[in-house]
Amino acid sequence: MNFTKSSNPVFSDERIGNVVREFAGSGVMTMKGVAVKSALLLLLVFLTGSLTWKLSGTNSPAVVPLMIVGGIGALILGFVTCAKADKAYIFAPLYAICEGLLLGALSALYEAELHGIVSMAMFSTFAVSAVVFLCYRFGILRASNTFVKVISYATLGIGAFYLISIVAGLFHFNISVLEMGSFGLILQVVIVIVAALNLVLDFSSIEQGVEAQAPAQMEWYSAFGLMVTLVWIYIEILRLLYIIFGRRN
């Protein structure tokens, strides 16, 4: 089965191929199935995020531990889900819960600095995702070989930049986009665009899986991959809005 190469590590050919071989003949993947499971995972993110948000509003001492647990849990479960794609129906919901804990606390921190930023970020994420989906649906954006290569390399570059930022931070060097002035703003816009365009690669991978009649088990795994990209878009938009509007205060 030949799926489109995606910069999202969830949709690697090797991992998808393992699921296909494991569950061949156990029912087929459908767009509706992926949509339903994606909605369930995002609902879990929202519900657990709302819980952490509520605790943050009461200045509960549990907020920071929940944020740490959520971050570490999401990191571990993300790798586990990729490695155990056949068990995505178990690990993907757990990952969504951990992401909710992390995002709820992170969002509360941004909201405390700039009131209304979270609602703007949520709406913007929905709007951007909808526009990308419509552009893909009507053939305006397609996952051509050149498109895939450009977005994949750009995504790897962003990942390398964040890794360098983390390492530099350990040595007290701050190279965050939040501290780069106008260049940081431009760079953050580029990051948001790259994150959004990753949806094209994800949509293409899902579409090809459906057309190839991949096993129904791929629905959970595909929903997980889509959720990873949507969460990334939300975080980057949240940061972009903070750079834009935070400077006015």
N, C-alpha and C positions, 0 to 999 in steps of 0.2 A: 504494500500500500504506500503510495507516494504522497505524503502530506507536504504542504508548503513549509519551507524552512521559516521558522519564526525566531525572533530574538528573545521571545519569552521562553525560558528554559523548560517550562512545563510542556511545551509542544514540540519537544525534540523527537525526531524520527525513531530513535532507539526506544524511548519510553513508550511512545504510542504503539510501536510495533510489538512490544512485550504484552501490552494489554490486548491487542488484536489477536495474537496467538493464543493467549490464555483463555479468552472468552469467545472465541469463534463459535458461531452457531447458537449463542445464548440470547438472541434478540438483537435488533439493530438500533443504532443511534438515530435520534430524530432532533430536528430543530426545536420542536416543542419541548422535548425532554430536557435539552440543554437549557432552554429558557426558564423552565420551571425550577430546575435545580440551581440555576444561577440566582433566581429570585429568592430561593430559600436560603442560600448562603449569604446573600446581601442582607436579608432580613435578620439573620443571626448577628451579622456585623453591627447592624443598626441597633438591635435590642441590647446587646452587651455594651455597645458604645454609649447608649443612652443611660444605662445603669452607672457606668463609670463617670459619665457627665454629671449625673445627679449627685453622686458622692463627692465629686469635685466642687459642686456648688455649696456643699455643707462643710467644706474644708476638712473632710474626713482624712485621718492619718493613713487610711487604707489606700488612698489614691495612688501615691507613688509606688507602693509595693505592687498594686494591680497593674500599673503601667509597665513596671519591670518584668513582672510575670508574663504579661501579654506580649511584650516585645521578644523576650527570650523564647516563650512558647511558640509564637508565630514563626520565628526563625527556625527552630528545630522542626516543627510540624511541616513547614514549607519544604524542607529538605526531605523529610520522611515521606510526604505525599508524592514528591517527584520520584523518589526511589521505589515506593510501593504504590504505583499507579493503580494496581488492581484493588487496592484497599482505599481508594479515594473516597468512597461513600462513608468511610469511618473517619479518616484523617482530615478531609476537607471541611466538614462542619466544625471539628475541633480547632482547625486553623482559623476559621471565620470567627469563632468565639474569642480566641486570643487576639486577633486583629481588632475586634471590637473593643476589647479592654485597652489596647494600646491607643487606638484612634480616639476613643472617648476622652482619655486623659490628655492626649496631645491637643485635641481640639479645644478642650477646656483651657489649656494654657494659652493658646492663641486668642481665644475669646476674651480672656481676662485682660489681654494686652490691647485688643481692638474689638469692641463690641459689634456684633453683627457679621463678623468675618466668616464664621462657620456656615451660617445659612447661605451666604454668598458663594462660598466654596462648594457647598452641596449642590446648589442650583447650577453653578458653572460647570461642575463635573457632569451633571445630567445633560446640560445643553451641549457641551462639547462632545460627549459620547453619542448623543442623538444625531448631531451633525455628521460625525464621522461614519456612523452606521448608515445614514441616508446617502452619503456620498459613496459608500461602498455598495449599497443596495442598487443604486442607479448607475454604477460603473464609472463614476467620476474618479474614485480611488481604487486601484487594483494592486494586488500583490505580485507585481512583475518581478523578474529576477533582479533588476537594477534597484527597484524599490526595496525589496527585501534586504539586499546587501547594504544599502545606504542606512536604513533604519537599524539594522542589526549592528553595524559598526558604530553608529551614533549612540546606540544604547550601551554598548560595551564601553565606549568612551565616557559616558556619564557615570557608569558604574565605577570605572577607574578613578574618575574625578572624586567621587564620594569616598572611595577607599583611601585615596591620598589625603582628603580632608580629615578623615578620622585619625589616620596615623599622625598627620601634622598636629592635630589637636592634642594628641598625647604628649607632644613636645612643646605645647603652648604656642603653636603657630595657628592663627585663625585664618583660614582661606575659604570661609563660608561665603556663598553668594549674597548673604545678608549684609556682608561687610565690604562689598565690592563696588558700591555706588551704582552709577549708570551701567557699567559693564556687567555688574551682577544682575541688574534688571533684564538686560538683553539676554544674558546667558540663561536666566530662569525662564524667559519666554521660549527660548529654543528647547529647553528641557521639557516644558509643558507640551510643546508641539510634538516632540519625539515620543513622549509618553502616549499622547493621544493617537499618533499614527501607528503605534504598536497594536491598537485595536484592529486595524486593517489586517495585520498578519494573523491575529487571533481569529477574526471572523473567517478569513480564508481557510485556516486550518480546520475550523469547525465545519465549514461548508463542505470541504473536501472529505471530511470524515463521514458526514451524512451521505454524500453522493456515493462513497465507496462502501456504504452499509457497514460501517465499523460496529463493533459490539456495543450494546446498550450501556455497558459499564463505562464506556468513554464519556457518557453524559456528565457524570460526576467529575471526572478528571478535566473535561473541557470547561465545565462551570468553574472549577477551581482556578484554572489558568486565566479565564476571563476576569474573575474576581481580583486576582493578583494585579492585573493591569489597571482595573478600575480604582483600586485602592491607591496604586502609585499615582494615577492622574489626580486623585483627590488631594493627596499630600502635596504634590507639586503645585497645584492651583492654590492651595492654602498658603503655601510659602510665597507664591507670586503676589497674591492679594496683600499679604503682609508687607512685602517690599513696596508695593504701590501705595497703599493707604497708610501704612505705619509711619511713613516719612512725613505725613502731613500733621502728625500729632506731636 
